[in-house]
Amino acid sequence: MTDQRERPTSSRRAFLSASAAAAATPVLGAGRANAAGRGPRRQAPDRELKAMLREIDPHRIGTTVARLAAFGTRHTLSAQDNPVRGIGAARDWIFERLSAYAAESGGRMTVELQSFVQPPAPRIPVPTRITNVVATLRGDAEPGRVYVVTGHYDSRATDVMDATSDAPGADDDASGVAVIMELARVMATRHTEATIVFAAVAGEEQGLYGSDHLAQQFRDAGADVQAMFSNDIVGTGDAHDGTAADPRTVRLFVEGVPTAETAAEANVRRSVGGENDGPSRQLGRFVRDVAENPQTGMKVRVVWRRDRYLRGSDHISFLLRGYPAARFTEPRENFAHEHQDVRVENGIQYGDLVEYCDFAYIARVARVNGAVLWSLAQAPGTPTGVVIDTTQLTNATTLRWQPGTAADLAGYEVVWRETTAPDWTNAMAVGNVTTVTIDLSKDNVFFGVRALDRSGHRSPVAAPRPSS
């Protein structure tokens, strides 16, 4: 950046050159631009997104949470063929409701029961059928680009192997299932450019078995899953423990160093200092950009960890397979209301009961998810093949990337920040090009590239890798 105390000279001015081919062609007038760029602006919700967020209904969400809790237990090892109690009854009800929403989609949404038999394993003593309920809203323009959102519909009591005691699981995780079901309802009648998958997964409490199967199915199919979000324990902003309620905050856990990083990738990361620029970390920045606004009424507290301390949820199944993923959860947990037998002990109510959920809060979390999924699915995909040219020693930085395929692609922005800054502080529009040179040293800042469409939707940022 130019020192404002000195008059810039031609040698200190920023220059920008770009080309859709290998040769660089000057753009932006005489090929010079202010390398300070501008401060990135939050992406405002478009008109359709605003209308969709208004349709998210706390009453419907409350009905979903109460209905799931009324199945008594949804333990993975509970009855699969009882029509009123157990995980089988919950599975069938979720499938019926999602199928009803899909019937209004004009054929764009399909619903399936994705079943498999889990052999004996930790917390699975006998071969057990596990079933995910998966609703897929196919994108119109780029159906192969996929975004996934989940909640887990299994529950547990104090003893993780107790499949018979009441385990209402209202917060953990009927609340997350209510989020994905309400989003499926309001999005079923809308057209998206990319595909969105709404999945109620099972087997989470026993060891992430349902989401592990779902993620592997995507991996086996070579699916281009560009983001995944787990909603797990999103029932209230009030911990009911005497601390101040925080009803306008949701936490988002995002890893830095990728779980699936190879040894070669780790060597590069250590060399360039990319610990805070993995794909999931970029996803966290994107969420705050599109979801903190008056339409959601929420603050997203991004936590730079894969999950809570030494704990985990279904997004880890996707991280293990190299997909960007993150976990939404409420701001402060009450452990008397999680993984507990329903009882009163020493005057304290234990158990994950409906009465401790705040349906208006869950609706706001659903709006956060809705803003993120819509913004992702309507924007161009995250740029691919982004590299920094390292063939020459120079104080300028040349970035290259692969051309995007979105029909309404308008161009790209280059973003950067100081190495000590958590978020992007500068952005520069560079046009619909695939090469750009900026008069800033790659040694001093972190760079990224994101795509824009003609409606102003922006993709998540892709961080560059060194390349010859």
Phi, psi and chi 1 to 4 in degrees:
 res  aa     phi    psi   chi1   chi2   chi3   chi4
   1 MET       -  143.7  -64.0  177.6   66.1      -
   2 THR   -69.3  133.6  -60.6      -      -      -
   3 ASP   -70.5  117.1 -171.4  -27.1      -      -
   4 GLN   -66.9  -10.8  -61.6  -58.8  -48.2      -
   5 ARG   -82.4  -12.8  -64.7  169.8  -62.1 -178.3
   6 GLU  -116.2  151.3  -59.0  178.9   19.9      -
   7 ARG   -78.5  125.0 -179.9  179.1  179.1   82.9
   8 PRO   -64.1  141.2  -18.3   30.9      -      -
   9 THR  -107.2  168.1   64.3      -      -      -
  10 SER   -59.9  -30.7   59.5      -      -      -
  11 SER   -74.8  -19.4   63.8      -      -      -
  12 ARG  -101.5   -9.7  -69.3  174.1   58.3   83.2
  13 ARG   -69.5  151.3  -72.8 -178.5 -179.2  172.6
  14 ALA   -76.1  147.2      -      -      -      -
  15 PHE  -129.7  155.3   66.9   88.1      -      -
  16 LEU  -134.8  125.3  176.3   68.2      -      -
  17 SER  -130.2  143.9   61.9      -      -      -
  18 ALA  -148.5  159.4      -      -      -      -
  19 SER  -158.5  144.8  173.0      -      -      -
  20 ALA   -82.5  -12.0      -      -      -      -
  21 ALA  -112.5 -168.8      -      -      -      -
  22 ALA   -72.2  -35.0      -      -      -      -
  23 ALA   -74.7  143.3      -      -      -      -
  24 ALA   -86.3  132.7      -      -      -      -
  25 THR  -122.4  124.9  -57.8      -      -      -
  26 PRO   -59.3  142.5  -23.6   34.4      -      -
  27 VAL  -132.1  178.0  -63.7      -      -      -
  28 LEU    57.5   67.9  -61.8 -177.6      -      -
  29 GLY    71.2 -122.0      -      -      -      -
  30 ALA   -82.0   10.0      -      -      -      -
  31 GLY    89.0   15.0      -      -      -      -
  32 ARG  -120.7  140.9  -60.8 -175.4 -176.8  -84.2
  33 ALA  -148.4  158.1      -      -      -      -
  34 ASN   -75.1  115.3 -176.6   -3.9      -      -
  35 ALA   -70.3   -6.3      -      -      -      -
  36 ALA   -70.3  -18.6      -      -      -      -
  37 GLY    59.1 -144.0      -      -      -      -
  38 ARG  -140.7  162.9   58.6  169.2  173.8   79.2
  39 GLY   -70.1  132.1      -      -      -      -
  40 PRO   -59.3  138.4  -21.6   33.2      -      -
  41 ARG  -102.3  145.4  -67.6  168.4  -68.6 -175.3
  42 ARG   -62.5  146.2  -69.3  -75.6  173.0   90.8
  43 GLN   -84.0  115.0 -179.8  172.5  -56.6      -
  44 ALA   -75.3  145.7      -      -      -      -
  45 PRO   -62.8  139.8  -17.4   29.7      -      -
  46 ASP   -78.8  173.0   60.6   32.6      -      -
  47 ARG   -61.3  -41.7 -177.5  169.7   59.7 -178.3
  48 GLU   -66.4  -38.4 -176.1   71.7    4.4      -
  49 LEU   -65.2  -42.5  175.1   54.9      -      -
  50 LYS   -58.4  -43.6  -70.4  179.2 -179.5  178.8
  51 ALA   -64.1  -41.5      -      -      -      -
  52 MET   -64.4  -42.6 -175.3 -177.7   75.7      -
  53 LEU   -65.5  -31.7  -63.0 -176.5      -      -
  54 ARG   -66.3  -25.8  -73.4 -165.9  -64.2  -92.0
  55 GLU   -80.2  -14.9  -67.3  176.4   20.0      -
  56 ILE   -65.8  125.3  -68.5  174.4      -      -
  57 ASP  -114.8  112.2 -175.1   -6.3      -      -
  58 PRO   -58.2  -33.7  -22.5   32.7      -      -
  59 HIS   -65.1  -44.8  176.1   73.8      -      -
  60 ARG   -62.4  -40.2  -73.9  179.3  179.6  -90.3
  61 ILE   -62.0  -44.0  -75.9  172.5      -      -
  62 GLY   -61.3  -39.4      -      -      -      -
  63 THR   -62.8  -40.1  -61.2      -      -      -
  64 THR   -65.2  -46.9  -63.0      -      -      -
  65 VAL   -60.5  -46.0  172.1      -      -      -
  66 ALA   -64.0  -40.0      -      -      -      -
  67 ARG   -66.1  -43.3 -175.5   67.9 -168.9   92.1
  68 LEU   -64.7  -40.6  -71.3  170.3      -      -
  69 ALA   -64.3  -29.7      -      -      -      -
  70 ALA   -71.8   -9.6      -      -      -      -
  71 PHE   -75.7    2.1  -70.6  112.3      -      -
  72 GLY    83.2  -68.8      -      -      -      -
  73 THR  -138.0  147.3  180.0      -      -      -
  74 ARG  -124.3   32.6  -56.4 -173.7  -54.1  -83.2
  75 HIS   -60.0  141.7 -166.4  -77.4      -      -
  76 THR   -57.2  -30.2  -61.9      -      -      -
  77 LEU   -94.3    6.4  -55.8  176.8      -      -
  78 SER   -79.8 -179.6   63.5      -      -      -
  79 ALA   -59.9  137.7      -      -      -      -
  80 GLN  -102.2  -13.0  -56.7 -127.3    2.6      -
  81 ASP  -121.2    7.0   54.9    0.9      -      -
  82 ASN   -82.4  126.8 -173.5  -42.0      -      -
  83 PRO   -73.3  -12.2   26.6  -34.3      -      -
  84 VAL  -125.0  -15.7  -63.6      -      -      -
  85 ARG  -138.7  140.1 -177.5 -179.6  175.7   86.2
  86 GLY   104.9  176.6      -      -      -      -
  87 ILE   -69.2  -28.9 -164.2  164.6      -      -
  88 GLY   -64.9  -42.5      -      -      -      -
  89 ALA   -64.5  -40.7      -      -      -      -
  90 ALA   -64.5  -44.0      -      -      -      -
  91 ARG   -55.1  -48.6  171.4 -158.6   64.5 -147.6
  92 ASP   -65.8  -36.8  -65.5  -15.3      -      -
  93 TRP   -68.8  -43.0 -178.2   81.2      -      -
  94 ILE   -61.0  -44.5  -65.5  168.6      -      -
  95 PHE   -60.7  -42.1  178.4   77.3      -      -
  96 GLU   -63.8  -43.3 -177.3  -88.0  -32.5      -
  97 ARG   -68.6  -45.4  -65.6  -47.8  -52.9  147.6
  98 LEU   -64.0  -35.5  -71.9  176.2      -      -
  99 SER   -64.9  -36.5  -63.4      -      -      -
 100 ALA   -64.5  -39.8      -      -      -      -
 101 TYR   -65.9  -41.9  -55.8  151.0      -      -
 102 ALA   -62.8  -30.2      -      -      -      -
 103 ALA   -63.2  -19.6      -      -      -      -
 104 GLU   -94.2    5.1  -56.6  -62.8  -41.0      -
 105 SER   -93.7   -2.2   71.1      -      -      -
 106 GLY    68.7   28.5      -      -      -      -
 107 GLY    88.3   -3.2      -      -      -      -
 108 ARG   -78.8  -26.7  -66.0 -172.4  -47.4  -78.4
 109 MET  -105.7  132.1 -179.7 -179.6  -77.7      -
 110 THR  -122.1  154.0   57.0      -      -      -
 111 VAL  -129.6  135.4 -175.5      -      -      -
 112 GLU  -136.5  153.8   64.5  171.5  -44.7      -
 113 LEU   -96.0  110.6  -66.1  173.4      -      -
 114 GLN   -98.0   96.2 -175.0 -172.8   79.3      -
 115 SER  -108.2  150.5  -65.7      -      -      -
 116 PHE  -154.3  159.1   63.8   99.6      -      -
 117 VAL  -101.2  117.2  174.7      -      -      -
 118 GLN   -84.8  119.6  174.6   61.2   47.4      -
 119 PRO   -65.3  165.1  -17.2   29.9      -      -
 120 PRO   -51.9  134.9  -28.9   36.6      -      -
 121 ALA  -160.1  175.8      -      -      -      -
 122 PRO   -51.1  127.8  -29.8   36.8      -      -
 123 ARG    68.2    7.5  -61.3 -174.4  177.6 -175.3
 124 ILE  -126.7   92.9  -56.9  -71.7      -      -
 125 PRO   -75.7  -25.0   26.2  -34.4      -      -
 126 VAL  -136.1  159.2  -63.0      -      -      -
 127 PRO   -52.4  128.7  -26.4   35.7      -      -
 128 THR  -135.3  130.8  -59.6      -      -      -
 129 ARG   -77.0  126.9 -179.6  160.5   57.2  103.2
 130 ILE  -119.0  135.0  -64.2  176.0      -      -
 131 THR  -130.4  125.3  -57.0      -      -      -
 132 ASN   -94.6  143.1  -59.3  -37.9      -      -
 133 VAL  -105.7  115.9 -170.7      -      -      -
 134 VAL  -123.4  119.0 -177.4      -      -      -
 135 ALA  -107.1  126.5      -      -      -      -
 136 THR  -117.1  119.1  -58.4      -      -      -
 137 LEU   -99.0  105.6 -179.7   63.1      -      -
 138 ARG   -74.1  132.5 -177.1  177.4  173.1   84.1
 139 GLY   -73.7  150.8      -      -      -      -
 140 ASP   -79.8  -41.0  -66.3  -21.5      -      -
 141 ALA   -97.9  -43.9      -      -      -      -
 142 GLU  -132.1   71.0  -66.1 -175.0  -87.0      -
 143 PRO   -63.4  -21.1   22.5  -33.3      -      -
 144 GLY   -76.3  -12.2      -      -      -      -
 145 ARG   -90.8  123.2  177.7  159.9   54.3   95.4
 146 VAL  -124.6  139.8  179.5      -      -      -
 147 TYR  -127.0  135.1  -58.2   96.6      -      -
 148 VAL  -121.0  138.5 -178.8      -      -      -
 149 VAL  -133.6  136.6   62.2      -      -      -
 150 THR  -133.1  158.6   69.7      -      -      -
 151 GLY  -139.2  150.6      -      -      -      -
 152 HIS  -102.8  133.6   72.8   84.9      -      -
 153 TYR   -98.2   -2.8   71.8   97.6      -      -
 154 ASP   -79.0  160.5   59.7  -53.2      -      -
 155 SER  -138.9  176.2   64.8      -      -      -
 156 ARG  -153.1  160.6   59.8  164.1  -71.6 -174.0
 157 ALA  -102.5 -163.4      -      -      -      -
 158 THR   -59.7  -48.8  -58.4      -      -      -
 159 ASP   -84.3  116.4 -180.0   -5.7      -      -
 160 VAL   -63.5  -15.2   72.0      -      -      -
 161 MET   -99.0    2.5  -57.1  -56.4  -67.3      -
 162 ASP   -83.0  104.3  179.9   -3.1      -      -
 163 ALA   -99.2    6.1      -      -      -      -
 164 THR  -116.6  -31.5   57.9      -      -      -
 165 SER   -67.3  158.0  -63.9      -      -      -
 166 ASP   -60.8  132.3  -78.8  -11.1      -      -
 167 ALA  -143.5   79.4      -      -      -      -
 168 PRO   -62.8  -30.1   17.9  -30.2      -      -
 169 GLY    53.2   45.3      -      -      -      -
 170 ALA   -67.8  -50.9      -      -      -      -
 171 ASP   -81.6  -41.5 -165.1   -2.7      -      -
 172 ASP  -115.0   85.1 -175.0   14.4      -      -
 173 ASP  -144.8   42.6 -174.5   35.7      -      -
 174 ALA   -59.3  -30.1      -      -      -      -
 175 SER   -62.2  -43.9   63.8      -      -      -
 176 GLY   -67.6  -38.4      -      -      -      -
 177 VAL   -64.9  -39.0  175.7      -      -      -
 178 ALA   -61.7  -36.8      -      -      -      -
 179 VAL   -61.0  -51.5  165.4      -      -      -
 180 ILE   -69.8  -31.9   69.8  103.4      -      -
 181 MET   -71.6  -39.7  -69.1 -179.0   67.9      -
 182 GLU   -67.9  -37.7 -177.3   66.4   -2.2      -
 183 LEU   -65.1  -40.5  -70.0  175.3      -      -
 184 ALA   -60.8  -38.8      -      -      -      -
 185 ARG   -63.8  -49.5 -178.0 -176.0   73.1   84.4
 186 VAL   -78.7  -19.8  -59.8      -      -      -
 187 MET   -96.1  -14.8  -61.6 -175.1   84.2      -
 188 ALA   -59.0  -33.7      -      -      -      -
 189 THR   -90.5    4.0   57.6      -      -      -
 190 ARG  -111.2  154.2  -68.8  177.2  159.9   86.1
 191 HIS   -96.5  130.2  -69.9  -98.3      -      -
 192 THR  -119.8  155.0   57.6      -      -      -
 193 GLU   -77.7  -40.6  -65.2 -174.3   13.1      -
 194 ALA  -106.3  172.4      -      -      -      -
 195 THR   -89.6  138.7  -66.7      -      -      -
 196 ILE  -119.6  133.2  -57.7  176.4      -      -
 197 VAL  -114.0  124.9  175.1      -      -      -
 198 PHE  -108.7  114.6  -49.6   87.2      -      -
 199 ALA  -126.0  126.8      -      -      -      -
 200 ALA   -96.6  109.6      -      -      -      -
 201 VAL  -102.5  155.6  -62.6      -      -      -
 202 ALA  -115.2  173.9      -      -      -      -
 203 GLY    74.5    9.8      -      -      -      -
 204 GLU   -64.7  -47.4 -167.3  -89.3   -9.1      -
 205 GLU   -66.2  -23.6  -59.3  -69.8    5.8      -
 206 GLN   -88.5  -10.0  -54.5  -50.5  110.7      -
 207 GLY   140.5   32.9      -      -      -      -
 208 LEU    62.9   28.9  -47.9 -176.3      -      -
 209 TYR   -66.8  -42.0  -70.1  105.7      -      -
 210 GLY   -65.8  -47.6      -      -      -      -
 211 SER   -68.6  -31.1   60.7      -      -      -
 212 ASP   -62.3  -42.2 -173.6   76.8      -      -
 213 HIS   -66.6  -43.7 -179.0   80.0      -      -
 214 LEU   -60.1  -47.8  177.4   65.3      -      -
 215 ALA   -63.6  -38.9      -      -      -      -
 216 GLN   -67.7  -34.5 -171.1   60.2   45.3      -
 217 GLN   -61.2  -42.6  -68.8  -64.4  -63.4      -
 218 PHE   -64.1  -43.7  -77.1  121.5      -      -
 219 ARG   -63.5  -43.3  175.0   54.7   64.4 -156.2
 220 ASP   -63.3  -32.1  -69.8  -14.8      -      -
 221 ALA   -83.9   -2.6      -      -      -      -
 222 GLY    67.0   30.1      -      -      -      -
 223 ALA   -69.0  143.8      -      -      -      -
 224 ASP   -90.6   73.6 -177.9   19.9      -      -
 225 VAL   -81.5  109.5  177.5      -      -      -
 226 GLN   -94.9  -10.7  -65.0 -159.7    2.5      -
 227 ALA  -165.9  146.5      -      -      -      -
 228 MET  -140.3  140.1 -179.9  -86.8 -179.7      -
 229 PHE  -130.1  129.1  -61.3   94.5      -      -
 230 SER   -98.5  131.3  165.9      -      -      -
 231 ASN  -107.5  106.5  -76.0  -93.1      -      -
 232 ASP  -136.9  113.8 -166.7   -6.4      -      -
 233 ILE    67.0   71.0  -48.8  177.3      -      -
 234 VAL  -123.7   36.3  -67.7      -      -      -
 235 GLY   -88.9  -19.9      -      -      -      -
 236 THR  -164.7  149.9  179.7      -      -      -
 237 GLY   -94.7    4.4      -      -      -      -
 238 ASP  -114.8  114.3 -174.3  -10.7      -      -
 239 ALA   -73.7   -9.1      -      -      -      -
 240 HIS    55.4   37.3  -59.9  -80.4      -      -
 241 ASP  -126.6   15.6   61.3   -1.8      -      -
 242 GLY    92.8  -10.7      -      -      -      -
 243 THR   -81.2  162.9   59.0      -      -      -
 244 ALA   -65.4  137.1      -      -      -      -
 245 ALA   -68.9  151.9      -      -      -      -
 246 ASP  -133.6   68.4 -166.6    2.1      -      -
 247 PRO   -77.0   -1.0   29.9  -36.1      -      -
 248 ARG  -116.1   20.8  -61.7  -78.4  173.2  174.3
 249 THR  -129.9  139.0  -61.9      -      -      -
 250 VAL  -129.2  139.7   62.6      -      -      -
 251 ARG   -86.2  147.7  -72.9 -175.4  -68.2  176.2
 252 LEU  -130.3  115.0 -179.9   70.3      -      -
 253 PHE   -92.0  125.2  -76.2   86.2      -      -
 254 VAL  -135.3  130.3  -70.4      -      -      -
 255 GLU   -75.7  159.8   70.3  173.3   13.3      -
 256 GLY  -100.5  -73.8      -      -      -      -
 257 VAL   -68.4  123.6  175.6      -      -      -
 258 PRO   -60.2  135.4  -25.2   35.3      -      -
 259 THR   -57.2  -37.4  -66.9      -      -      -
 260 ALA   -93.9   16.9      -      -      -      -
 261 GLU   -61.5  135.3 -178.7 -178.7   69.9      -
 262 THR   -84.4  168.9   66.1      -      -      -
 263 ALA   -62.8  -39.9      -      -      -      -
 264 ALA   -65.0  -41.9      -      -      -      -
 265 GLU   -64.8  -36.2  -70.5  167.8  -20.6      -
 266 ALA   -64.3  -39.3      -      -      -      -
 267 ASN   -62.3  -42.7  -74.3  -24.8      -      -
 268 VAL   -65.2  -44.4  172.2      -      -      -
 269 ARG   -59.1  -44.9  170.8 -178.2   52.5   78.4
 270 ARG   -62.8  -34.7  -74.6 -169.7  -71.2  -93.7
 271 SER   -69.9  -40.7  174.6      -      -      -
 272 VAL  -100.1   -8.9  -57.8      -      -      -
 273 GLY    77.8   46.6      -      -      -      -
 274 GLY   -97.2   26.6      -      -      -      -
 275 GLU   -62.1  -27.8  -69.1   78.0   10.0      -
 276 ASN  -105.4   17.4  -69.3  -33.9      -      -
 277 ASP  -129.4   23.0  -77.6  -81.3      -      -
 278 GLY   -67.7  165.6      -      -      -      -
 279 PRO   -57.9  -36.8  -25.0   34.5      -      -
 280 SER   -70.5  -36.2  -63.1      -      -      -
 281 ARG   -64.0  -37.5 -166.4   58.8   52.0   87.7
 282 GLN   -66.4  -33.9  -53.2  -62.1   -4.0      -
 283 LEU   -63.8  -40.8 -156.0   56.2      -      -
 284 GLY   -60.8  -41.0      -      -      -      -
 285 ARG   -64.3  -39.7  -65.3 -179.3  175.5  110.9
 286 PHE   -63.3  -41.8  179.7   87.9      -      -
 287 VAL   -58.8  -47.4  168.7      -      -      -
 288 ARG   -62.4  -37.2  -70.4 -171.3   62.2 -167.7
 289 ASP   -62.5  -40.3 -179.1   51.6      -      -
 290 VAL  -102.7  -13.4  -58.5      -      -      -
 291 ALA  -112.6   -9.9      -      -      -      -
 292 GLU   -94.6   96.0  -72.0 -169.9  -15.5      -
 293 ASN  -159.9  169.0   53.0   54.3      -      -
 294 PRO   -61.0  -24.4  -24.8   35.0      -      -
 295 GLN   -70.9  -30.7  -78.8   67.2   42.9      -
 296 THR   -93.5  -30.7   67.6      -      -      -
 297 GLY    68.2   23.8      -      -      -      -
 298 MET  -127.5  152.2  -68.4  -70.5  -84.4      -
 299 LYS  -104.5  134.5  172.3 -173.8  175.0 -177.3
 300 VAL  -100.6  112.4  179.9      -      -      -
 301 ARG   -88.8  102.2 -179.5  176.3 -177.8  177.8
 302 VAL   -80.4  124.6  179.1      -      -      -
 303 VAL  -109.2  125.0 -177.7      -      -      -
 304 TRP   -84.6   66.1  -77.7    5.7      -      -
 305 ARG  -145.4  157.1  -78.3 -165.0  170.7  113.6
 306 ARG   -64.1  -38.0 -173.7  170.8   73.2  169.1
 307 ASP  -164.1 -172.3 -153.5  -37.1      -      -
 308 ARG   -61.4  164.6  -59.3  145.4  -53.4  156.6
 309 TYR   -58.2  113.7 -149.5   81.6      -      -
 310 LEU    58.5   28.3  -61.2  179.6      -      -
 311 ARG  -129.9  171.6  -60.6  161.2   71.3 -162.5
 312 GLY  -159.9  163.4      -      -      -      -
 313 SER  -139.0 -170.9 -174.5      -      -      -
 314 ASP   -66.6  -20.0  -70.1  -53.5      -      -
 315 HIS   -63.8  -23.7   62.6  -60.2      -      -
 316 ILE   -64.2  -32.1  -67.3  175.7      -      -
 317 SER   -59.7  -34.4  -62.9      -      -      -
 318 PHE   -79.8  -38.8  -75.6   75.5      -      -
 319 LEU   -60.0  -38.1  -66.7  172.6      -      -
 320 LEU   -62.4  -23.3  -74.4  166.0      -      -
 321 ARG  -103.8   13.2  -71.2  160.4  177.1   84.4
 322 GLY    85.0   10.4      -      -      -      -
 323 TYR   -89.6  139.5  -65.9  126.8      -      -
 324 PRO   -64.3  133.2  -17.3   30.0      -      -
 325 ALA  -155.4  157.2      -      -      -      -
 326 ALA  -153.4  166.5      -      -      -      -
 327 ARG  -126.9  122.6 -179.2 -123.0  173.8   96.4
 328 PHE   -87.2  138.3  -75.3  109.0      -      -
 329 THR  -157.0  160.4 -162.3      -      -      -
 330 GLU   -66.7  163.5   61.8 -162.2   30.9      -
 331 PRO   -71.0  -26.7   22.2  -33.1      -      -
 332 ARG  -152.9  124.1 -177.5 -179.4  173.2   91.6
 333 GLU   -89.2  152.0  -62.6  171.8   74.4      -
 334 ASN  -113.7  108.7 -174.7  -34.7      -      -
 335 PHE   -77.1   -6.5  -59.4  105.9      -      -
 336 ALA   -75.1  -16.4      -      -      -      -
 337 HIS  -111.0   16.2  -59.6  154.9      -      -
 338 GLU  -130.8  136.9  -65.5  176.3   22.3      -
 339 HIS    54.2   42.6  -60.6 -177.5      -      -
 340 GLN  -131.4  140.9  -67.1  -76.1  -12.1      -
 341 ASP   -61.6  145.1  -67.4  -23.1      -      -
 342 VAL   -75.3  118.4  178.2      -      -      -
 343 ARG  -169.0  164.8   67.6 -166.4 -170.0  -80.8
 344 VAL  -113.7  126.7  175.5      -      -      -
 345 GLU  -137.3  122.7 -171.1  174.5  -64.5      -
 346 ASN    53.7   38.2  -62.5  -37.0      -      -
 347 GLY    77.8    4.8      -      -      -      -
 348 ILE  -105.8  130.0  -61.5  173.2      -      -
 349 GLN   -82.2  122.4  176.3   68.7   64.1      -
 350 TYR  -107.3  156.8  -70.9   85.1      -      -
 351 GLY   116.4  149.8      -      -      -      -
 352 ASP   -90.6   81.5 -168.4   -7.1      -      -
 353 LEU   -99.2  152.5  -57.6  171.1      -      -
 354 VAL   -58.8  -34.6  174.1      -      -      -
 355 GLU   -62.6  -17.1   64.4 -162.8   72.2      -
 356 TYR   -94.9    4.8  -66.0  112.2      -      -
 357 CYS   -95.9  148.8  -73.5      -      -      -
 358 ASP  -116.2  104.4  176.7   -8.8      -      -
 359 PHE   -67.1  -31.1  -53.9  140.6      -      -
 360 ALA   -66.2  -37.1      -      -      -      -
 361 TYR   -64.7  -46.5  176.9   84.5      -      -
 362 ILE   -59.4  -37.9  -57.7  171.7      -      -
 363 ALA   -62.9  -39.0      -      -      -      -
 364 ARG   -67.0  -38.5  -72.0 -167.7  -67.6  -85.3
 365 VAL   -62.6  -39.4  173.2      -      -      -
 366 ALA   -61.7  -38.0      -      -      -      -
 367 ARG   -65.9  -38.3  -68.2 -173.9 -173.4  106.4
 368 VAL   -59.6  -49.4  167.2      -      -      -
 369 ASN   -60.5  -42.2  -82.1  -99.8      -      -
 370 GLY   -63.6  -41.8      -      -      -      -
 371 ALA   -62.5  -39.6      -      -      -      -
 372 VAL   -69.4  -49.7  172.2      -      -      -
 373 LEU   -64.8  -43.1  -68.3  166.6      -      -
 374 TRP   -62.7  -45.0  178.8  -95.5      -      -
 375 SER   -64.5  -36.9  -60.6      -      -      -
 376 LEU   -68.2  -46.6  -73.1  167.5      -      -
 377 ALA   -72.5  -22.8      -      -      -      -
 378 GLN   -93.6  -17.6  -61.6  -57.7   78.4      -
 379 ALA   -86.1  166.1      -      -      -      -
 380 PRO   -63.5  160.7  -17.6   30.2      -      -
 381 GLY   -68.4  161.7      -      -      -      -
 382 THR   -59.7  132.5  -55.5      -      -      -
 383 PRO   -55.5  146.1  -26.3   35.0      -      -
 384 THR  -116.6  158.1   58.9      -      -      -
 385 GLY    64.2   30.8      -      -      -      -
 386 VAL   -78.6  125.4 -177.1      -      -      -
 387 VAL  -137.0  155.8  -63.7      -      -      -
 388 ILE  -102.8  127.8  -75.3 -177.9      -      -
 389 ASP   -69.8  124.3 -169.6  -46.9      -      -
 390 THR  -118.9   22.1   57.4      -      -      -
 391 THR   -78.9  -18.6   59.0      -      -      -
 392 GLN  -130.3  145.9  -59.4 -179.8   53.7      -
 393 LEU   -84.1  111.1  -69.8  176.3      -      -
 394 THR  -153.4  155.2  171.8      -      -      -
 395 ASN   -86.3   -3.1  -74.9  -42.3      -      -
 396 ALA   -92.0  165.6      -      -      -      -
 397 THR  -126.4  125.1  -61.0      -      -      -
 398 THR  -108.1  125.0  -63.5      -      -      -
 399 LEU  -112.4  142.4  -63.0  156.8      -      -
 400 ARG  -133.9  154.4  -60.4 -167.2  -58.9  -90.4
 401 TRP  -155.8  167.9   55.4   90.3      -      -
 402 GLN   -79.9  145.8  -63.2  -61.6  -45.9      -
 403 PRO   -66.1  139.3   22.8  -32.6      -      -
 404 GLY   -75.8  163.8      -      -      -      -
 405 THR  -112.0   -2.1   58.4      -      -      -
 406 ALA   -62.9  135.1      -      -      -      -
 407 ALA   -64.0  -31.4      -      -      -      -
 408 ASP  -104.0   24.1   61.3  -14.3      -      -
 409 LEU   -61.2  126.6  179.2   68.7      -      -
 410 ALA   -99.6  -28.2      -      -      -      -
 411 GLY   156.0 -155.4      -      -      -      -
 412 TYR  -138.1  157.8  -62.4   88.2      -      -
 413 GLU  -120.2  140.0  -80.9 -172.9  -22.4      -
 414 VAL   -98.3  131.6  171.8      -      -      -
 415 VAL  -120.3  155.8  -64.4      -      -      -
 416 TRP  -155.3  168.1   64.8   89.8      -      -
 417 ARG  -157.7  159.8   69.6 -176.2 -164.3  -84.3
 418 GLU   -61.6  153.5  -69.0  -67.0  -45.2      -
 419 THR   -65.0  -20.1   61.4      -      -      -
 420 THR   -95.8   -0.8   53.5      -      -      -
 421 ALA   -89.7  139.2      -      -      -      -
 422 PRO   -77.5  -28.9   27.4  -34.1      -      -
 423 ASP  -126.6  161.4  -64.9  -49.6      -      -
 424 TRP   -63.5  134.4  -56.6  112.8      -      -
 425 THR  -113.7  -15.0   55.1      -      -      -
 426 ASN  -137.3  145.7  -60.2   76.1      -      -
 427 ALA  -142.5  144.5      -      -      -      -
 428 MET  -139.2  122.6  178.1 -172.7  -68.9      -
 429 ALA   -72.9  131.7      -      -      -      -
 430 VAL  -121.0    2.7  -62.0      -      -      -
 431 GLY    87.6 -177.7      -      -      -      -
 432 ASN   -87.6   77.6 -165.7   -2.6      -      -
 433 VAL  -131.4  173.7  -60.4      -      -      -
 434 THR  -127.2    3.6   56.9      -      -      -
 435 THR  -142.4  138.5  -58.8      -      -      -
 436 VAL  -148.0  142.6   63.9      -      -      -
 437 THR  -121.3  128.0  -60.4      -      -      -
 438 ILE  -122.9  138.5  -62.8  177.3      -      -
 439 ASP   -81.7   59.9 -168.0   15.1      -      -
 440 LEU  -136.9  142.2  -75.2  173.0      -      -
 441 SER   -79.8  129.1  173.3      -      -      -
 442 LYS   -63.4  -17.6   55.8 -173.2  168.3  -69.4
 443 ASP   -73.4  -19.2  -64.3  -33.3      -      -
 444 ASN  -106.9  -20.5  -64.1  -20.1      -      -
 445 VAL  -137.3  167.1  -60.9      -      -      -
 446 PHE   -99.4  137.1  -73.0  126.6      -      -
 447 PHE  -110.5  159.7  -76.6  100.2      -      -
 448 GLY  -154.8  165.7      -      -      -      -
 449 VAL  -133.2  136.7  178.0      -      -      -
 450 ARG  -135.2  155.2   60.9 -172.2  175.5 -163.6
 451 ALA   -97.7  152.7      -      -      -      -
 452 LEU  -129.7  147.1  -59.7   88.3      -      -
 453 ASP  -106.5  177.9   68.6   13.1      -      -
 454 ARG   -70.5  -14.2  -70.5 -169.0  -69.9  -90.5
 455 SER   -93.9   -1.8  -61.3      -      -      -
 456 GLY    95.5    2.0      -      -      -      -
 457 HIS   -72.0  139.2  -60.4  112.7      -      -
 458 ARG  -118.3  143.7  -60.6 -167.7  -65.1 -106.0
 459 SER   -80.4  167.6   76.6      -      -      -
 460 PRO   -61.0  159.9  -23.8   34.7      -      -
 461 VAL   -80.1  142.9  168.8      -      -      -
 462 ALA  -108.4  127.1      -      -      -      -
 463 ALA   -83.7  141.5      -      -      -      -
 464 PRO   -80.4  156.9   30.7  -35.0      -      -
 465 ARG  -111.4  154.6  -62.1  179.1  179.8 -177.7
 466 PRO   -68.9  142.3   22.9  -32.0      -      -
 467 SER  -150.0  150.0  177.3      -      -      -
 468 SER   -85.2      -   57.7      -      -      -
